[in-house]
C-alpha cells in the first residue's frame, strides 16, 4: 500500500543511526551520532527528523555537487561514495524533497484558516512520514549496493593477482616450449606433437588473459555505476595481495547475532519509521478538527495500516540480519581450514616442479618437457584453488562486517 500517494514501502537490509556503535570485527569502524529520542508530540518528531536527515536545502542542492574525479583504493572511500551517490537513491531523494515541501507548506498556512481546518497538522504528518519513508528506503539501496560492491572489490583485487600469476606461468611455458623445440630438432622428432601441444597451451593462456582483462573492465564499470560515478572516472584498485585467512579476533556467534539485531543496516531507520507512523496516528486523533475530519480519518487509517506493515518488516529484517551474520560467521572456519590444506597442496606442487626443473637441468633422460608441462599445470591448479579460497574468506568477512553495523559512509 502506498504511503501518502508515494512509492510503496520496501524495507530491507540497510541502516546508520546508532550510539557509540562498534563493529565486532576488531578495528574496523566506530561511529557516534545522536540517539533518537522517544517520539511523543509534533515538536519532538520534528527535532528527531532534523537530527536523522539533512536540512531541506541540502535536498535541493545535492544534484549540483560535482562528482568525485578519482576514488582511491580505500574501502571506506568506496563506502562513502556509494552512500552519497548510488543511482538507487533517486526515488528516496524524491520522497525526501516532497516531505520537506509538505513541511514548508505547513509553515505557510495562515493561522486564521488553520484554527478551523488544522491544515498544518495534516501537512506536517504527511511530511514527517515521507521523510521517515525516504530514510528507510534510501538505506535499503545503499546497503544493497555496498554488499554487491564488496564482492566486486575483493574479486577485482584477486584479478590483479591472477594476471601476475598468469604472466609468471606464461614465462615458464615459453621456457618449456623452447626446450621441447630444441630436443625435437636435435634427436627426438617424436616430441613434435608435444611442441604443437605447447603452442596450443600458449594460445590458451593468451585467451585466458584477455578473458580476465574483460572481466576486470566489466567489474570496474559495474563498480563505477554502484558509486554513481561517470563512466570515464578513474577508479584505482589496490594491487597488493589479499591477506591469508586469520581466525584470531573474530566475534562469537552470540556477539554477531546481537550486533546484527541491534546495529545491522536498516534497523535504526525502520524503527524510526514505525515510531513516526504510530506517533502520527496519535497526532491525527488528538488534533482532529471540526472541518475536514474525513481527511484526518482517511490518513489515520492509511498510516495505521502502514505501521502494521512496517512493524512486520522490522521483525523480518531483524531475522534476516541475524541469519546473514550467522551464515557468514559459520563459513569462516571451513574456509580457513580449506585454505590451510590448499597452501600445503600448493607447497607440494611447487616442490614437485622444482624437482622436475632440477632433473631437466641435469639432462636426466627420465624427465623432460612433458613432465615440466604436467608440473606447471599442477602448480597453476593449486595456485588457483588457493586464491579462490582467499577470495571466499575475504568476501565472507565483508558480509559479516556489513551485516553487523550500520551502512558505512552515511
C-alpha positions as CSV (number, residue, x, y, z in Angstrom):
1,X,0.0,0.0,0.0
2,X,1.4,3.3,-1.0
3,X,2.1,5.9,1.7
4,X,0.5,9.3,1.1
5,X,0.3,8.7,-2.6
6,X,4.1,8.0,-2.8
7,X,6.0,4.8,-3.6
8,X,5.1,1.6,-1.6
9,X,7.2,0.9,1.5
10,X,10.0,-1.5,0.8
11,X,12.1,-2.1,3.9
12,X,15.2,-4.4,3.7
13,X,18.8,-4.6,4.9
14,X,20.3,-1.1,5.5
15,X,20.9,1.5,8.3
16,X,23.0,4.1,10.0
17,X,21.6,5.6,13.3
18,X,23.3,4.4,16.5
19,X,25.0,5.4,19.7
20,X,28.7,4.7,20.2
21,X,28.3,1.6,18.0
22,X,31.4,-0.5,17.1
23,X,31.7,-3.4,14.8
24,X,32.6,-6.8,16.4
25,X,35.4,-7.1,13.9
26,X,38.4,-5.6,15.5
27,X,39.5,-2.1,14.5
28,X,37.2,-1.8,11.5
29,X,35.0,1.1,12.4
30,X,33.5,3.4,15.1
31,X,30.6,5.9,14.7
32,X,29.0,8.3,17.2
33,X,25.7,10.0,16.4
34,X,22.8,11.4,18.4
35,X,20.4,8.9,19.9
36,X,16.9,9.2,18.5
37,X,14.5,10.2,21.3
38,X,11.1,8.9,22.1
39,X,8.5,10.4,19.8
40,X,5.7,12.0,21.8
41,X,4.5,15.1,20.1
42,X,4.8,17.1,16.9
43,X,7.8,19.2,18.2
44,X,9.8,16.1,19.2
45,X,9.1,14.4,15.9
46,X,10.3,17.5,14.0
47,X,13.5,17.6,16.1
48,X,14.2,13.9,15.5
49,X,13.8,14.3,11.8
50,X,16.2,17.2,11.7
51,X,18.8,15.1,13.5
52,X,18.3,12.0,11.3
53,X,18.1,13.6,7.9
54,X,19.7,16.5,6.2
55,X,18.5,20.1,6.1
56,X,15.8,20.9,3.5
57,X,18.2,23.0,1.4
58,X,20.6,20.0,1.1
59,X,18.0,18.1,-0.8
60,X,17.6,20.9,-3.3
61,X,21.3,21.5,-4.0
62,X,22.6,17.9,-3.9
63,X,22.3,17.5,-7.6
64,X,24.6,20.5,-8.2
65,X,27.5,18.8,-6.3
66,X,30.3,17.9,-8.8
67,X,31.2,14.2,-9.0
68,X,34.4,12.9,-7.4
69,X,37.1,12.7,-10.1
70,X,39.1,9.8,-8.5
71,X,38.4,7.2,-6.0
72,X,41.5,5.7,-4.4
73,X,42.0,2.1,-3.3
74,X,40.4,2.7,0.1
75,X,37.3,0.7,1.1
76,X,35.9,3.4,3.3
77,X,36.2,5.9,0.4
78,X,34.2,3.5,-1.7
79,X,31.5,3.1,1.0
80,X,31.2,6.9,1.3
81,X,30.8,7.3,-2.4
82,X,28.1,4.6,-2.6
83,X,26.3,6.1,0.3
84,X,26.2,9.5,-1.3
85,X,25.7,8.8,-5.0
86,X,24.4,5.3,-5.8
87,X,21.7,5.6,-8.5
88,X,19.1,3.8,-6.4
89,X,18.9,6.8,-4.2
90,X,16.9,8.8,-6.8
91,X,13.5,7.7,-5.7
92,X,14.1,8.1,-1.9
93,X,15.6,11.5,-2.6
94,X,12.4,12.4,-4.4
95,X,10.3,11.4,-1.4
96,X,12.6,13.4,0.8
97,X,12.1,16.6,-1.3
98,X,8.4,16.0,-1.2
99,X,8.5,15.6,2.6
100,X,10.3,18.9,3.1
101,X,7.9,20.6,0.6
102,X,5.0,19.5,2.8
103,X,6.7,20.9,5.9
104,X,7.3,24.2,4.2
105,X,3.7,24.3,3.2
106,X,2.7,23.7,6.8
107,X,4.7,26.7,7.9
108,X,3.0,28.9,5.4
109,X,-0.6,28.0,6.4
110,X,-2.3,31.2,7.8
111,X,-3.3,30.9,11.4
112,X,-6.8,32.3,10.9
113,X,-7.6,29.4,8.5
114,X,-5.6,26.7,10.3
115,X,-7.6,27.1,13.5
116,X,-10.7,25.7,11.7
117,X,-9.2,23.1,9.4
118,X,-5.8,22.3,11.1
119,X,-4.3,22.0,7.6
120,X,-0.8,22.4,9.1
121,X,-1.3,19.3,11.2
122,X,-2.1,17.2,8.1
123,X,0.8,18.7,6.1
124,X,3.3,18.1,9.0
125,X,2.1,14.5,9.5
126,X,2.5,13.8,5.8
127,X,5.9,15.5,5.6
128,X,7.3,13.6,8.6
129,X,6.1,10.3,7.3
130,X,7.5,10.9,3.9
131,X,10.9,11.8,5.4
132,X,10.8,8.6,7.5
133,X,9.9,6.5,4.5
134,X,12.6,8.2,2.4
135,X,15.3,7.4,5.1
136,X,14.2,3.8,5.3
137,X,14.2,3.2,1.6
138,X,17.5,5.1,1.0
139,X,19.4,2.8,3.3
140,X,17.9,-0.2,1.5
141,X,19.5,0.9,-1.7
142,X,22.8,1.9,0.0
143,X,23.1,-1.5,1.8
144,X,22.3,-3.4,-1.4
145,X,24.9,-1.5,-3.4
146,X,27.5,-1.9,-0.7
147,X,27.0,-5.6,-0.5
148,X,27.5,-6.0,-4.2
149,X,30.4,-3.6,-4.3
150,X,32.2,-5.5,-1.5
151,X,32.0,-8.7,-3.6
152,X,33.3,-6.9,-6.6
153,X,36.1,-5.1,-4.7
154,X,37.6,-8.4,-3.5
155,X,37.2,-10.1,-6.9
156,X,38.9,-7.1,-8.6
157,X,41.8,-7.3,-6.2
158,X,42.1,-11.0,-7.0
159,X,42.1,-10.3,-10.7
160,X,45.3,-8.3,-10.4
161,X,46.9,-11.2,-8.6
162,X,45.6,-13.6,-11.2
163,X,47.2,-11.6,-14.0
164,X,50.5,-11.6,-12.3
165,X,50.3,-15.4,-11.8
166,X,49.4,-15.9,-15.4
167,X,52.3,-13.9,-16.5
168,X,54.7,-16.0,-14.4
169,X,53.2,-19.1,-15.8
170,X,53.5,-17.8,-19.4
171,X,57.2,-17.2,-18.9
172,X,57.8,-20.8,-17.6
173,X,55.7,-22.1,-20.5
174,X,57.9,-20.3,-23.0
175,X,61.0,-21.8,-21.4
176,X,59.5,-25.3,-21.7
177,X,58.4,-24.7,-25.3
178,X,62.0,-23.6,-26.3
179,X,63.4,-26.7,-24.6
180,X,61.0,-29.0,-26.4
181,X,61.8,-27.5,-29.8
182,X,65.5,-27.9,-29.2
183,X,65.0,-31.6,-28.3
184,X,62.8,-32.2,-31.3
185,X,65.3,-30.6,-33.7
186,X,68.3,-32.4,-32.1
187,X,67.4,-36.0,-31.5
188,X,63.8,-36.6,-30.6
189,X,61.4,-35.9,-33.5
190,X,58.6,-37.7,-31.6
191,X,58.4,-34.5,-29.5
192,X,57.0,-32.5,-32.4
193,X,53.5,-33.5,-31.2
194,X,54.4,-32.1,-27.7
195,X,55.6,-28.9,-29.3
196,X,52.3,-28.4,-31.0
197,X,50.5,-29.1,-27.7
198,X,52.7,-26.5,-26.0
199,X,51.8,-24.0,-28.8
200,X,48.2,-24.6,-28.0
201,X,48.8,-24.0,-24.3
202,X,50.4,-20.7,-25.1
203,X,47.4,-19.6,-27.2
204,X,45.0,-20.7,-24.5
205,X,46.9,-18.7,-21.9
206,X,46.7,-15.6,-24.1
207,X,43.0,-16.1,-24.5
208,X,42.7,-16.6,-20.7
209,X,44.5,-13.3,-20.1
210,X,42.1,-11.5,-22.4
211,X,39.1,-13.0,-20.6
212,X,40.5,-11.9,-17.2
213,X,41.0,-8.4,-18.5
214,X,37.5,-8.4,-19.9
215,X,36.0,-9.4,-16.5
216,X,38.2,-6.8,-14.8
217,X,36.9,-4.0,-17.1
218,X,33.3,-5.2,-16.6
219,X,33.8,-5.2,-12.9
220,X,35.1,-1.7,-12.9
221,X,32.2,-0.5,-15.0
222,X,29.7,-2.0,-12.5
223,X,31.6,-0.6,-9.6
224,X,31.5,2.9,-11.1
225,X,27.8,2.5,-11.6
226,X,27.2,1.5,-7.9
227,X,29.2,4.5,-6.8
228,X,27.3,6.8,-9.1
229,X,30.5,7.8,-10.9
230,X,30.8,8.9,-14.5
231,X,32.0,6.1,-16.9
232,X,35.2,7.9,-17.6
233,X,36.2,8.3,-14.0
234,X,39.4,6.7,-12.9
235,X,38.9,4.0,-10.3
236,X,42.0,2.5,-8.7
237,X,42.0,-0.9,-7.2
238,X,44.8,-1.9,-4.8
239,X,47.4,-4.2,-6.4
240,X,48.6,-5.8,-3.1
241,X,48.0,-9.5,-2.4
242,X,44.9,-10.4,-0.4
243,X,45.8,-11.4,3.1
244,X,45.7,-15.1,4.2
245,X,42.7,-16.0,6.3
246,X,43.2,-15.4,10.1
247,X,40.9,-16.8,12.8
248,X,42.0,-14.6,15.6
249,X,39.8,-11.7,16.9
250,X,36.6,-13.0,15.4
251,X,33.4,-12.4,17.3
252,X,31.4,-15.2,18.9
253,X,28.0,-16.3,17.4
254,X,26.2,-14.5,20.2
255,X,28.1,-11.3,19.7
256,X,27.4,-11.4,15.9
257,X,23.7,-12.1,16.4
258,X,23.3,-9.3,18.9
259,X,25.2,-6.8,16.8
260,X,23.2,-7.7,13.7
261,X,19.8,-7.4,15.5
262,X,20.7,-4.1,17.2
263,X,23.1,-2.3,14.8
264,X,22.6,-4.0,11.4
265,X,21.8,-2.0,8.3
266,X,18.3,-0.7,8.4
267,X,17.3,-1.4,12.0
268,X,17.5,2.2,13.1
269,X,15.7,3.6,10.1
270,X,12.8,1.1,10.2
271,X,12.5,1.6,13.9
272,X,12.2,5.4,13.3
273,X,9.7,4.8,10.6
274,X,7.5,2.6,12.8
275,X,7.7,5.2,15.6
276,X,6.9,8.1,13.2
277,X,3.9,6.3,11.8
278,X,2.5,5.3,15.2
279,X,3.1,8.8,16.6
280,X,1.4,10.4,13.5
281,X,-1.7,8.3,14.1
282,X,-1.9,9.6,17.7
283,X,-1.4,13.2,16.5
284,X,-4.2,12.8,14.0
285,X,-6.5,11.5,16.7
286,X,-5.6,14.3,19.1
287,X,-5.9,17.2,16.6
288,X,-9.0,16.2,14.6
289,X,-10.7,19.5,13.5
290,X,-14.4,20.2,13.2
291,X,-14.0,20.8,9.5
292,X,-12.2,18.3,7.2
293,X,-12.4,15.5,9.7
294,X,-12.8,12.9,6.9
295,X,-9.3,13.7,5.6
296,X,-7.9,13.0,9.1
297,X,-9.8,9.7,9.3
298,X,-8.6,8.5,5.9
299,X,-5.0,9.4,6.6
300,X,-5.1,7.9,10.0
301,X,-6.4,4.6,8.6
302,X,-3.7,4.6,5.9
303,X,-0.9,5.3,8.4
304,X,-2.2,2.6,10.8
305,X,-2.0,0.0,8.1
306,X,1.5,1.2,7.1
307,X,2.6,1.0,10.7
308,X,1.4,-2.6,10.9
309,X,3.3,-3.5,7.7
310,X,6.5,-1.7,8.8
311,X,6.4,-3.5,12.2
312,X,6.2,-6.8,10.4
313,X,9.1,-5.9,8.1
314,X,11.1,-4.8,11.2
315,X,10.8,-8.3,12.6
316,X,11.6,-9.8,9.2
317,X,14.7,-7.6,8.8
318,X,16.0,-8.5,12.3
319,X,15.7,-12.2,11.5
320,X,17.3,-11.7,8.1
321,X,20.2,-9.8,9.5
322,X,20.8,-12.4,12.2
323,X,20.7,-15.2,9.7
324,X,23.1,-13.4,7.4
325,X,25.6,-12.8,10.2
326,X,25.3,-16.4,11.4
327,X,25.9,-17.8,7.9
328,X,28.9,-15.6,7.2
329,X,30.5,-16.5,10.6
330,X,29.8,-20.2,10.1
331,X,31.6,-20.2,6.7
332,X,34.8,-18.7,8.0
333,X,36.2,-21.7,9.9
334,X,35.7,-24.2,7.0
335,X,37.2,-21.7,4.5
336,X,40.2,-21.1,6.9
337,X,40.8,-24.9,7.1
338,X,40.4,-25.4,3.4
339,X,42.9,-22.6,2.8
340,X,45.4,-24.3,5.1
341,X,45.1,-27.5,3.1
342,X,45.3,-25.6,-0.2
343,X,48.5,-23.9,0.9
344,X,50.0,-27.3,1.7
345,X,48.9,-28.6,-1.7
346,X,50.5,-25.6,-3.4
347,X,53.7,-26.1,-1.5
348,X,53.9,-29.7,-2.7
349,X,53.1,-28.7,-6.3
350,X,55.9,-26.1,-6.2
351,X,58.4,-28.6,-4.7
352,X,57.5,-31.1,-7.4
353,X,58.0,-28.6,-10.1
354,X,61.4,-27.7,-8.7
355,X,62.5,-31.3,-8.7
356,X,61.5,-31.6,-12.3
357,X,63.4,-28.5,-13.2
358,X,66.5,-29.7,-11.4
359,X,66.4,-33.0,-13.2
360,X,65.9,-31.3,-16.6
361,X,68.9,-29.0,-16.0
362,X,70.9,-32.1,-15.2
363,X,69.8,-33.6,-18.5
364,X,68.3,-36.7,-16.8
365,X,66.6,-38.8,-19.5
366,X,63.6,-39.8,-17.4
367,X,62.3,-36.3,-17.2
368,X,61.7,-33.8,-20.0
369,X,59.3,-31.1,-21.3
370,X,56.3,-33.3,-20.9
371,X,56.8,-33.7,-17.2
372,X,57.6,-30.0,-17.0
373,X,54.2,-29.2,-18.5
374,X,52.4,-31.5,-16.1
375,X,54.1,-30.0,-13.1
376,X,53.3,-26.5,-14.4
377,X,49.6,-27.4,-14.8
378,X,49.5,-28.9,-11.2
379,X,51.1,-25.8,-9.8
380,X,48.7,-23.5,-11.7
381,X,45.7,-25.5,-10.4
382,X,46.9,-25.3,-6.8
383,X,47.5,-21.6,-7.1
384,X,44.1,-21.0,-8.5
385,X,42.4,-23.0,-5.7
386,X,44.4,-21.2,-3.0
387,X,43.5,-17.8,-4.4
388,X,39.8,-18.8,-4.7
389,X,39.7,-19.7,-1.0
390,X,41.3,-16.4,0.0
391,X,38.7,-14.6,-2.1
392,X,35.9,-16.6,-0.5
393,X,37.2,-16.0,3.0
394,X,37.6,-12.2,2.4
395,X,34.1,-12.0,1.0
396,X,32.6,-13.8,4.0
397,X,34.4,-11.4,6.3
398,X,32.9,-8.5,4.3
399,X,29.4,-10.0,4.6
400,X,29.8,-10.4,8.3
401,X,31.0,-6.8,8.8
402,X,28.2,-5.3,6.7
403,X,25.6,-7.3,8.5
404,X,26.6,-6.3,12.0
405,X,26.9,-2.5,11.6
406,X,25.0,0.4,10.1
407,X,25.8,1.3,6.4
408,X,29.3,2.8,6.5
409,X,29.8,6.2,4.9
410,X,26.4,7.6,5.9
